[in-house]
Amino acid sequence: MDRRPAGHNSPMISCRATILCVLALACVSTPADAQTARALELSAAYVYVRDPTVDISFPAGWSAGIAAAVRTWLSVVGECDDSRKTVSTAAGNLGFGVRTVMAGGRVSGKLGPVTEFGDVLVGAVRASGIAFGVSESSTHISAQAGAGIDIPVTRKLAIRGELDYRFFLSGRGVDLGRQFRALTGVVFTVR
């Protein structure tokens, strides 16, 4: 004779119901869960660079980049950017420029529709200047760390905002130069 109260299910039925519920919930995907790694992304942006080492700002600049996904949260990144400034004087124009070529890694994660990321890149910075018909340039080893966000516009297009800190050895080989970079642009995802 069974002494369980009426309406009490057997442990086997309860266990099956629990497993079915867990499987059903696991199969239901949310938009964030359904996201896959960006196979390849191309970016183009406006760049503003501030160099407090020599007290100069470069208000006119551009950046182009490429990133290839290694994991859903990790990408290999390559970037090239160029910033220029011209200063008018009574004796003529002075021209200054900073060009970088860098590569490294980027980690990213989603918070709702927005993707946050942080990256660390290493490469070369080429500083140049021209005054009174004489030009000079020098190349330095550099490292850059930064963080930013991508805000989606469509499935394949996003707006990017990023802030970076760059440091490098100065021309004397012992001083540490530094630059701050602000970037705003677009990212196109290729699947």
N, C-alpha and C positions, 0 to 999 in steps of 0.2 A: 504494500500500500504506500502511495506517494504522499508524504506529509507536507509538501510545499504548498503555499497558499495558491488559490486559483488565480490564473493570469500570470504566473511567474514562468518565464521562458527558461529553457534548459541552458546551461553554460555554453554549449556548442552553438546554439542559435545566436546568443549574445555575442560570442566571439566572431562569428561570421558577419554579423551586422556591423560590428566595429571595423573589421577589415575592409568590408565593402565601402563603408563611409570614408575611411582613410584613402583608399584607392580612388574613389570618386573625387575627393578634394584634391588629390595629387594631380589628377588629369585636368582639373579646371585651371586654366592659366590666366594670369593677370597681364596687363600690357608690359609691365616691367619684366616679368618672367619670360615673356615671349621674345624679348630682345635677343638678338644674336650678336656676335662680335662683328664689328665693322670690318669687312674684309680689307678695304683700302679706302683711305680718305685723302682728299686733296684740299688744301686751304690757301687762301689769298687774303691779305690783310693790310691795313694801314698800321704803321708803327711810329710811336713817339719814343725817343730815347733821351734820357737825362744822364749826363756824365758829371757828377759832382767833383771828380778828381781834377778836372781842368775847368770846371764851372761853365759848361756849355750844354745847351739843349739842341737836339736835332728834331725839329718839328715836321720835317718832310721825309717820310720813309715808307717802305713796303716790305712785305714778307711773303714768301711762298713756301709751302711745306707739304710733306707727304708722310703718311703714317700707315703701317701695315700691322694688322692684328696678329698677335702671337697666341693670345688667350682672350677670353671675353673682357678681361680687366687689364691686359698688358699689350702695348703696341711698341714697335720699333719706329722711331721718328727721325726725319731729316728735315732741316730748315735752312733757308738762305734768306738773309735780309740785308737791306741797304738803307742807310739814313744819310741825309745831306743837309748842309746849312751854308748859306752865303751871307757874309757880313760886308756891307758897303762901308768904305772909308773914303776919305778925301784923296788918298793915294791910289785907290782902286779896290776891287772886290777881293775878299779873302774867302776861300772855299774850304770847307771841312767835310769829311765823310767817314763813315764807319760801315764796313761790310763784314758780315759774319757768315760762316758755313759751319753748321753744327749737326751732330747726330747723337742719339741716345734713346732713352726709354720713357714711356708714359704709362702711368697707372690711372685708371678711371673707374667710376662707379655712377650709378643712376640714383637720383633722388626724385621720384616722380618722373616727369618728362625730361627734366634737365640732367645733363651729364656733367659731373664735376671731374676734374683731372689735375694731376700734378706731374711734372716732368723734370728730368735732369738730363742735360745735354753737354757735350764737350766738343770742342772744335777750335777754329781759328777766327780771330778778329783782325781785320786789316784796317788800320787808321790811316787816313790820308789828309793832306792839306796842300793848298796852293796859294801862294802870295807873291805878287809882283812878278809873275811869270816863272817862279821857281816852285817846283812841287816836291813833296817828300811823303814817303809812306813807310809804314812798318807793320809787321805781322806778329801777333802774339797768340800764345796758347790760351784758351779761355774755357770757362765752365759756366753754365747757366742753370738756375733752378727757378721753377715757376709754378703757378697754379692758375686755373681758369675754369670757365663753364661754357658749355655748348647748349644753346636754347634752340630746339627744333622749330623750323618753319614749315617744312614738309618732311616726308619720310626720308628724303635724300639730301636735304639742305638744312643747315643750321647756322645760327649767328654765334660767333665766338668772341669772348672777352677774356683777356689773359694779362697777368702781371708777372714780371720776371726780374730776377736779380742776377747780374752777370759780373764775374770778376776775372781779372787777367793780370799777368805780369806787365809792368810798364816798360818803356824803352830802356830804362837803366837796368832792368833785369832783377831788381830787388823790391821795388815798390809794387804794392798791390793796387791796380786800378779797378774801378767798379763802375757799373752803369745800371740804371733802372730802365726797364722797357715796359711800355703799355701797348697792347695790341687789340685791335678790334677788326673783325673781318667775317668771312663766310667759310663754311666747310661743306664740301660736296662729298657724299659717300658713294663709292662705287661698290656694288655687290658682285 
